[in-house]
Amino acid sequence: MFTHAIRGDGKKITYQNAGVDCAFVAALSSGFCNWRIDFTYADVNNRVYRTSRGRTHYERKIDPMRNNSPQTLPRYGKACAHLYVNGVRRVSQCHHITK
């Protein structure tokens, strides 16, 4: 199961993390190779204005995870996390950022 946790108030993000629950993955396969997690931020019209691209990890990992730095967004809209495996987006999760 892919999870995206985000904490903060309004446009201020104090904590952000995304990853895969290793118990779920262990039941299905032996892990992920060539994976990365990106964070994207879009305005209320769904236009992406910022992407924080994670580095690609070439080693096999059963529980890929990434944190992102605290930040203040310039606009309301949504924050999303995306898991890529072998360059293909496999799953995403988003949170709406509102007043």
C-alpha positions as CSV (number, residue, x, y, z in Angstrom):
1,M,0.0,0.0,0.0
2,F,1.4,3.4,-1.0
3,T,0.9,6.2,1.6
4,H,1.5,9.9,1.5
5,A,1.6,11.7,4.8
6,I,1.5,15.5,5.0
7,R,1.3,17.9,7.9
8,G,1.0,21.6,8.2
9,D,-1.4,24.5,8.1
10,G,-2.7,26.2,5.0
11,K,0.1,26.6,2.5
12,K,2.8,25.8,5.1
13,I,4.0,22.2,5.0
14,T,5.9,21.1,8.1
15,Y,6.3,17.4,7.3
16,Q,5.9,15.3,4.2
17,N,6.6,11.6,3.6
18,A,5.7,9.0,1.1
19,G,6.4,5.3,0.9
20,V,5.3,1.7,0.5
21,D,4.2,-0.5,3.4
22,C,6.7,-3.3,3.4
23,A,4.3,-5.9,4.8
24,F,2.0,-5.4,1.8
25,V,4.9,-5.6,-0.7
26,A,6.3,-8.7,1.0
27,A,3.1,-10.5,0.5
28,L,3.1,-9.7,-3.3
29,S,6.7,-9.7,-4.4
30,S,10.3,-9.4,-3.5
31,G,10.6,-5.6,-3.7
32,F,11.2,-2.8,-6.1
33,C,14.3,-2.0,-8.3
34,N,14.9,1.2,-10.2
35,W,12.4,3.2,-8.1
36,R,11.9,6.9,-7.2
37,I,9.3,9.0,-5.4
38,D,8.5,12.4,-6.7
39,F,6.4,15.1,-5.0
40,T,4.4,17.5,-7.2
41,Y,2.4,20.6,-6.4
42,A,-0.5,21.9,-8.4
43,D,-2.7,25.0,-8.2
44,V,-6.5,24.9,-7.9
45,N,-6.8,24.5,-11.8
46,N,-4.7,21.3,-11.5
47,R,-1.6,23.0,-13.2
48,V,1.6,21.6,-11.8
49,Y,3.9,24.4,-10.8
50,R,6.6,22.5,-8.8
51,T,8.1,19.1,-8.9
52,S,10.6,17.7,-6.4
53,R,12.0,14.7,-8.2
54,G,13.5,12.0,-6.1
55,R,16.7,10.2,-7.1
56,T,16.4,6.8,-8.8
57,H,17.4,3.9,-6.5
58,Y,18.9,1.0,-8.4
59,E,19.2,-1.4,-5.4
60,R,16.2,-3.7,-4.6
61,K,14.1,-2.2,-1.8
62,I,11.1,-3.8,-0.1
63,D,9.9,-0.6,1.5
64,P,10.8,2.5,-0.6
65,M,10.3,5.7,1.3
66,R,11.1,9.4,0.9
67,N,10.8,12.5,3.0
68,N,10.5,16.0,1.6
69,S,11.7,19.3,3.2
70,P,9.3,21.6,5.0
71,Q,8.2,24.5,2.8
72,T,5.6,27.2,2.2
73,L,3.7,26.8,-1.0
74,P,2.9,29.9,-3.1
75,R,-0.6,28.7,-4.0
76,Y,-3.5,26.6,-2.7
77,G,-4.3,23.4,-4.7
78,K,-2.9,20.0,-4.1
79,A,0.3,18.2,-3.1
80,C,0.9,14.7,-4.6
81,A,3.4,11.9,-4.2
82,H,4.1,9.5,-7.1
83,L,6.0,6.2,-7.1
84,Y,7.9,5.4,-10.3
85,V,9.3,1.9,-11.0
86,N,11.6,1.5,-14.1
87,G,10.5,5.0,-15.1
88,V,6.8,4.2,-15.1
89,R,4.4,5.9,-12.7
90,R,2.8,3.0,-10.7
91,V,0.7,4.8,-8.1
92,S,0.0,8.3,-6.8
93,Q,-1.7,9.9,-3.7
94,C,-2.7,13.5,-3.4
95,H,-3.9,15.9,-0.6
96,H,-5.8,19.1,-1.2
97,I,-4.2,22.2,0.2
98,T,-6.9,24.7,1.2
99,K,-7.5,27.6,3.6
